[in-house]
Amino acid sequence: MIQAVWQPRKALATLTVLGMLLAGASAASAATVLESESNNSAATADAVNIGDTVLGQLNGPGGGADNDYFAFTAPTAGTVTVTFSSDGGTSEAVNQYISVIDATTATTLATGSISPTSPSRTITFSKTAGHTYHVVLVKPTGSPALYGYHLAIS
């Protein structure tokens, strides 16, 4: 006859490993995405997911204007937070701009900017399940520096 004996240390170790596996499973869906060119329009937007962090550069031809588009489709309704931050790798002499657009309804939900004195901007908005959203980053013309950034979508 086999008799089960409660072993608290084994139970704790098992629960710890199970928790780590579950945490890893949810974190596995988040990714670091490298911005690619040409993503200068809604039609050529880089696909991202909620939970991703994008590393990119705003640097148009000859150091001119550049637009970077990112697109994601909301799997569920709720709230999304988008944070656009300068990587601090250059001396940002001009503002850079962010817009969030509900592409399904063609509605601009939020706009903002970052600058040398305010290098990060967070935008929070409500998402609708099944809608596609575009996050658009803009570096205006006449600013030849290369602008590195981080874009976090959560």
RAPE-V253061 format. One record per residue. N is the residue number from 1. RES is the residue in one letter. PHI is phi in whole degrees, -180 to 180 (NA if undefined). OMEGA is omega in whole degrees, 0 to 359 (999 if undefined). Layout:
N;RES;PHI;OMEGA, N;RES;PHI;OMEGA
This chain:
1;M;NA;179, 2;I;-97;181, 3;Q;-116;179, 4;A;-80;179, 5;V;-122;178, 6;W;-69;180, 7;Q;-123;186, 8;P;-57;181, 9;R;-65;178, 10;K;-65;179, 11;A;-63;179, 12;L;-64;179, 13;A;-63;179, 14;T;-64;179, 15;L;-64;179, 16;T;-63;179, 17;V;-64;179, 18;L;-61;178, 19;G;-62;179, 20;M;-65;178, 21;L;-65;179, 22;L;-65;178, 23;A;-64;178, 24;G;-65;180, 25;A;-66;180, 26;S;-75;180, 27;A;-73;182, 28;A;-65;181, 29;S;-76;177, 30;A;-82;182, 31;A;-143;168, 32;T;-96;185, 33;V;-111;175, 34;L;-94;178, 35;E;-59;180, 36;S;-123;175, 37;E;-105;7, 38;S;-101;176, 39;N;-121;188, 40;N;-91;181, 41;S;-151;177, 42;A;-60;182, 43;A;-68;182, 44;T;-114;183, 45;A;-60;173, 46;D;-73;178, 47;A;-78;177, 48;V;-135;177, 49;N;-127;173, 50;I;-62;184, 51;G;106;181, 52;D;-80;169, 53;T;-120;181, 54;V;-104;171, 55;L;-111;184, 56;G;-151;179, 57;Q;-138;171, 58;L;-101;183, 59;N;-157;181, 60;G;-76;179, 61;P;-55;181, 62;G;66;181, 63;G;81;183, 64;G;-83;183, 65;A;-63;177, 66;D;-150;172, 67;N;-120;174, 68;D;-119;180, 69;Y;-109;175, 70;F;-132;182, 71;A;-132;171, 72;F;-145;176, 73;T;-110;182, 74;A;-75;179, 75;P;-75;181, 76;T;-141;174, 77;A;-78;178, 78;G;149;183, 79;T;-116;176, 80;V;-122;174, 81;T;-117;179, 82;V;-119;178, 83;T;-118;181, 84;F;-112;184, 85;S;-135;172, 86;S;-69;177, 87;D;-83;177, 88;G;74;184, 89;G;-79;178, 90;T;-135;175, 91;S;-91;181, 92;E;-66;183, 93;A;-96;182, 94;V;-132;175, 95;N;-71;171, 96;Q;-120;191, 97;Y;-120;177, 98;I;-131;173, 99;S;-134;173, 100;V;-117;185, 101;I;-124;170, 102;D;-81;184, 103;A;-69;180, 104;T;-68;181, 105;T;-109;182, 106;A;57;181, 107;T;-114;173, 108;T;-78;184, 109;L;-91;183, 110;A;-163;174, 111;T;-138;177, 112;G;-172;179, 113;S;-151;169, 114;I;-122;184, 115;S;-147;178, 116;P;-59;182, 117;T;-95;179, 118;S;-141;192, 119;P;-81;179, 120;S;-144;179, 121;R;-139;177, 122;T;-115;178, 123;I;-123;176, 124;T;-118;180, 125;F;-148;177, 126;S;-88;179, 127;K;-110;178, 128;T;-111;180, 129;A;-56;178, 130;G;88;179, 131;H;-81;175, 132;T;-99;181, 133;Y;-121;174, 134;H;-113;170, 135;V;-108;185, 136;V;-118;176, 137;L;-111;185, 138;V;-132;167, 139;K;-112;182, 140;P;-71;178, 141;T;-69;177, 142;G;79;179, 143;S;-130;190, 144;P;-73;182, 145;A;-71;175, 146;L;-88;183, 147;Y;-114;176, 148;G;-86;181, 149;Y;-149;170, 150;H;-120;177, 151;L;-130;180, 152;A;-109;180, 153;I;-120;182, 154;S;-139;999
